[in-house]
Amino acid sequence: MSNARPVTIKTGISARFIAGVILTFIGGVFTFLTIAIGAIFKLKHVSAAPFLVIFSIIGILLLVAGIVLLVDSHRKKKALEAVVANGILRYGSNPHVFTDSSMTINGQHPYVVECDCFAENGSLLRVRSRNLVTDPTPYLEGRPIPVYFDPQNADLYYVDIDSLLPNRD
C-alpha cells in the first residue's frame, strides 16, 4: 500500500511515567537535602549521622524507583515503535467501544476500542486500543482496524486507532 501514511505511535502519558517523574524529583530532592544538610552539620562539627543515613537511603530508593519507572516507560514506547516498524499488520473486526470507568481524565472516562484480531499463529485475540478522549464510534463503521503484532510475541501489539480518526493536530 504505497499511499498509506506513516504510523505515529501515540501512547499518551501513562500513570507509570507520571509516578516516575514524581519519584525521581522527590528522590533527587531528598538526596540533595542530605548532601546539603550533611555539609552544614559538618561545618558546625555536629554529628547527624543517623538522620543523614536514613534520609539518604530514602532519597536514593525513591530516585532509583523513579528512574526505573521512567526507563520502563521509555522501553515500552520503543517496543511499540519496533512492533509498528517490523511487526505483522493484521486487521481487527467487530469493534466494541466502551468507556473505561476505572480511570478519569478531565472529569470524563476515556473511550477504549476493543476488537477481534487473528494473530500470526491463527488464534483469535481480543485487543484494546489506547485511551481516547473522544468517542470514535462514527469513524469505525465498517472499517477494519489496523493492528500490528510482534512476530515472536502476540501479547505485544499496537492498535492503530489513530489512522481511522480525523487529525486533531
Secondary structure, DSSP 4 states (H G I P E B T S, - for coil): -TTPPPP-------HHHHHHHHHHHHHHHHHHHHHHHHHHHHHTT---HHHHHHHHHHHHHHHHHHHHHHHHHHHHHHHHHHHHHHSEEEEEEEEEEEE-TT--BTTBPPEEEEEEEE-TTS-EEEEE---BSS--HHHHTT-PEEEEE-SS-TT-EEE-GGGTSPP--
